[in-house]
Amino acid sequence: MIESQGSAIPRVLVLGGTTEASRLAQALADAQVDAIFSYAGRTESPLPQPLPLRVGGFGGVDGLCAWLQDQHISHVVDATHPFAAQMSRNAATACAVTGIPLLALERPAWQAQVGDHWQHVPDIASAAQALPHTPSRIFLAIGRQHVEPFLALQQHWFLLRLVDAAVALPPERGHIVLARGPFTVAADTALLQQHRITHVVAKNSGGSGAEAKLSAARALGLPVILIDRPAIPPRPTTGRVDEVLQWIAAPHGSTGVATERGV
């Protein structure tokens, strides 16, 4: 069992939703750390976790502050998706207000390699505008929340890969594949070839679980429109689960081995 040096036994909130968050949850459970795992509630069937779960929003910064104090949380780990910017901003503000230490467990962004044909864009709207005017077949690998600006482009056909079927797509407009990563390069190459994809649109989420589509696009010479990560206030950050455990065990308020940087 982990105990903070010179302080009470920690009680940790993990803001989850990523592979890294699930790895951290298992490590915390193995170390018998008192922790709560929070899901935003945007998928119908979230992965089970070895920690007590809460699902849904907190009610903004004020609601999160109240919840942290009511639950006697001593540490917050932001292991949300890199594009869950509002939750990350709320966590940064709430922890600053309450004085509760915050650490981000964050995967590195993807970097272009030789053979990549990437066009970087700042947001969803810019990605939709970057698509060609001529009819094309688009692999839209951005989740379900922001597909409407793309579906408004009537000349294109779209392939969507989703965890659950929450989007209606007429057959003449495209096809929906229900799947949960990690994905392989061979399978994603076959998927792109099967549906005669001409362009890939993706968020720069980083990590290995969803990188296969970029490797497949590289192998097939396909252009990729890559949406850059949103801006998040600087906060202590690490990419390693073991460093999170060290941080929890460190004296209260210490950033330990993590570094301050923006995203």
N, C-alpha and C positions, 0 to 999 in steps of 0.2 A: 504494500500500500504506500502510495506517495504522500508525504507530508511536506508542506512548505517549510523551509528552514526558518526557524524562529517565529513561526506563526501557526495558526490553526490548520486543521486538515482542509485542503482546498475543496471547493465546489465549483465545477466548471460548466459553462455553457458552450456547446459546440454548435455553431451555425453551419449546418451541413448542406448536402446536396451534390457532393462531388465524390469521386473515387478516393481522393485524399482524405476527405472527411470520414469515409467509411473505414479506412485504414487507421485513422486516429481513434475512432470509436472502439475498434477492437483492441488497440494498444491501451486505451484508458480502462477498458473492461478487464484486460489481463492484469493491469497494475492495480486494480481495485480502487480506482479513482471515482469519487462521487461526481458524476457528470450527467448532464441532460443533453440529448441530441435534438436539435430543432430542424424541422423541414418547413419550407415555405408553403407546401400544400398544392403545388402546381401540377403534380402528376397524380393519376388515379391510384397507382400501385407503387409507392416508394419502396425502396429496398428496406428490409428489416434490419435493425441495428441491435447490437448487444448492450445497449444503454436505454434507460427510460426515454420515451419519445414525447415530443410535443409537435403539433402540426398547425400551421397557420401563422398569420401575421401577429405582430405585437401591438399594433395601433400607433405606429410612428415612433418618434424619439421619446415622447413623454410616456407612452405605453411601455416601451422597452425599459426605460429608466425605472419605472414602477415595478415591472416584473423582476428585473435584476435585484432590486432591493428586497422585494417580497420573498424571493427565493434564496436570498443570502448568497448570491453568486460571488465568488472571489476572483475568477478568471474568465475571460471570454476569448474563444478561438473562432475567428472568422474563416471558415473553410467553405464558404459559398462559391458558386460558380463565378468566374471572373467577370461575367456580364450581369451579375446580380448587384449592380452598382448602388441602388437605393438602399438595400439592406446593409451593404458595407458602409455607406455613408452614415446611416442611422446608428450602426454599431459604434463607429468612431466617435460620433457626437455623444451618444449615451454613455460611453465609457469615460469620455472626457468630463462629462457632467458629474457622474457618480464616483469618479476616481478609481474605477475598476480596471485593472490591467487588461490590455487587448493585444492579441497577437494574431496575425494573418498567416494561415497555412495556404500557400499559393503556388500553383504550378507555373513554370516558366512559359512565356509565350513562344509560339512557333517561330522559327527563323527560316528564311528562304534558303534553298540549296540550289546547286547547279542544276539547270533543267527546269526550274520552276518558272511559271509565267503568272506572277501574282500582281494584282492591282490592289493597293491598299486604299480603303475608304474609311471615313470616320464613324459612320453610323448606318442604320438600316435604310434610311431614305436615300443616302448616297449610293448604297449598294444597288438599290432598285434602278436609280438613274444611270448607273454604270453599265447596265445590261444593253446589248445591242438592240437597235431598232428593228432589225430583221427577225423573223420568227426563229426561235432557238429552243433547244431542249436543255432545261436548267435543273441541275441537282441542287436543291435548296436545303442546305444542311444547317439550318438556324433555329430549329425547334418550332413550336407551334404558335408562339405568342405574336410574332411579327410577320406573318405570311401575307396579310391583306395587301400591303403596298405592292407586292410582287404579283399577286393574283389579279390585281387591277390591270396589269399589262396583258391584254387579251391575246396578243400575238404569240405568246410563249407557252410552252408545255413544261410542266413542273413535276419533278420527282421529289417527294417529301419522305424523310425518314424520321419517324416519331416513336416515342415510347408508348403513347396511347392514342387512340383514334378520337381526337377532339376537333378535327378540322374536316369539313365537308369539301370534297374535291370531285367535280364531275369527271367521268372517264375521259372526255374529250380535252380536258384541261390538264390532266396529269394522272399520277399514280402515287399512292401512299404505301410505304413499307413500314410495318410495325416491328421494331427491333430495339434492343438495348445493347450498348457496347460492352466490352471492347470489340472492335471490328478488325478484320485482317486485310492486308493489302490485296491478297488474291481475291477475296470475296468482294471487296469494293471495286476492284478492277473489273471483275465480271459484271457487277451491278451497273457500272457506268457504260460498259459495252452493250449489255443487254438492252438498256433503255436509250442507247444512241445519244448519250449526253454530250453536249457541246460546251457547256460552261458549268463551273461549280461556284456556288456562293456559300461562304462559311464564316463563322465568327472565329477570331483568333483565341480560342479557348485554351490552347496548350494541352500538355499531357499526352499520354500514349494511347489512350482508349479510343480516341476519335481521329487520330492522325492519319490513319490508313487512307482516307479519302484523298488527302493531299499527295501521298505517295502514288496513289493510283492515277491521279490527275497528272502528276509529273511523268509517269511512265507512258501515258497516253498523249502527252503534249497538250493537255487541255488548259485553257486559261482559268484562273481562280480569282474571284473577287473576294478579298479577305477583309472583314470588318475589324478594325482596331478596337482594342479594349477601351472601355470608358474610363474617364479620370476618377480616381479615388484619393481622398486625403492621405498624405504620408502616414504610415503606421509601421510598427515593428513587424517584420515579415521573415518567414522562413519557408523553405520547401521540404523540410524533413520532419517526419513524425517524432523521431527521437529527440530533436531539438525542442519540440513542443513540450515533451515530457520533462526535459531539463528545465525549461522556462517555468513550468508549473511548480517544480520543486525548488526553484530559486527563491531568494528573499522577496517578499511582497513588493511589487512595483518594478523589479529588475527586468530589463529586456533580455538578459542572458546573452545567448549567442546570436539572437536575431538582430537585423540591421534596420535602421530607419530608412525608408525609401518610398517613393511614389510608385504608382502602377502605370 
